[in-house]
């Protein structure tokens, strides 16, 4: 399957760009493939339409997934503010729809990005919110991860990214 995706990637990207209304599901598959292959710029250029399309179709689950995926693409391209915007939007959708796993994922990504940027206070706030959510959902793995990450202090030698 991976070899076929590699071979057909130019055609699939062309379809995704030319006929986005027929390719919402394709965008999720392409996003995963492009991330695995470290083709982040292709993921960004071909998947930016997905959140708006999902919103127009009234598909909040697809919009949540698309925003999270687009945020991941932006993060991997070091476009941190755009990633934060996507993650904040996905957090709101997840919270409004009661999608606890989606909210936990968004909070964790926001905490990580703020920590990466040297913004330790907002990072701690997002980690704490994620920890409360993980505990309430009895998500033990999420709880353990949040506790570990919120307690780690970066060394002064680790420079924050711009």
N, C-alpha and C positions, 0 to 999 in steps of 0.2 A: 504494500500500500504506500509506504514512504517513497519507494522508487517511482511509482506511478505519479504521486504528487509532485515529486521533483521534475519528472519529465513533462507533466502537464501544467506546471505552475504558471508559465507565461499565459496560457489559454485561460486558466482559472482566474488569474488576476484581471485579465481583459474582460471576462464575463462579469466579475465582481464590480469593476469600474463602470461598465457600460449598462448593466441592467441590475442595479442594486435592489430593486423591489422584488426580484426573484431569487436573491442570493443571501438573505439574512442568515440562514443556517450555514450556508457555504462560508460566510465570513468567520464564524466560530471555528470551523475546521481549518480554514486558511490561517487564522491567527495562531492557532496552536502549532501548525506546521512551520510557519514563518519564524515563530519564536524559537522553536527547536533548532531550526537552521540558522539562527542568528541573523535573519534578514529583517531587522527591525524597521528600517526605512520603508520597505515594501509593505510591512504590516500597517504602518502609519498611513501611507498614501492610499492604500486600498481599503482600509477599514474605518476611516473617519466618518463615513456616512452611516454606519450601522446604528449608533445610538439614536440619531434623529429618525431613521427609518423605523426602528422599533417603537419609538415614542409615537410616531404618526400612526402606526398600526395598533397602538394601545397595548402593546405587549411589554409589560413592565419587567417580566423575568428576562426577556431578551435584551431590554435596555440596560438592566443591571449588569448582565454578563458582558454586553458590548462596552459599557463604560469602564468596567474593571479591566477588560482586555486592552482597550485603548490606553487606559492609564498605565498598564504594564508596558505597552509599547513606548509611551512617552518616557517612562522611568528608564527603560533600557537605552533610550536615545539621549539620556541625561537632560531631558526637557521636564525638569522637576515640577515647575509651577503648573504646567499643563496636566501633569500626572495628578497632582494634588487636586486640581479642579475636577478631574474625572472621578477620583476616589471620593471626594466630598459629595458629588452628585449621586454616586452609587450608594453611599451611606444613607442619604436621605430616602432614596427609593426603597432600600432594604428595610429601613426603620418603618417607613410608612406602610409597607406591605407585610410587615411582620416576618421578614426573611432573616432570621437570626444568623444563619451561616454567612449570608451576604453582608450583613452589617458587621459581623466579626472580621470578615476578610477586609472590608473597607477600612475599619478602624486600625487593624494591624498594619495595613499598607500605609496609612496616613502616619501612624506612629513611626514606622520604619523610615519613611522619607524625611520626616521632621528631624529625626535623630541623625540621619545621614547628613543633613544640611546644617547640623550643629544647633538646631532649635530644640533644646532639651526640655524646656517647660511644656510646649505644646505636645512634644513626643510623649512625655510622662502622662499628660492628660489623656491622650489617645490610648496609651497602654493601659491606664487605669480603667477607662471606659470599656475597653475590650476585655479586661480581666473580670469586671463586674458582669458583663454580658456572658462570658464563657462560664462563669460560676452559675449564673441563673439558668443557663441552658444545660447545665451538667455536662459541659463539653470539656472533659478532663485534659485532653491533649492541648486544646486551646488555652485552658487555664494554666497548665504547666509552662507552655511556651511564653505566654504573656508574663508570668511571674519571673521567668528566667530573663527575658529581654528587659523588663522594667527595672531589674536590679543591677544589670550590667552597666557599668560606668565606662564611658570611653576614656582612653588615656589621653593625656595632653599631647602626646606625640601624634595621635590620629587627627589629622586636619579635617575639618568639615568640608564637604563639597559645596561648590557655589550654588 
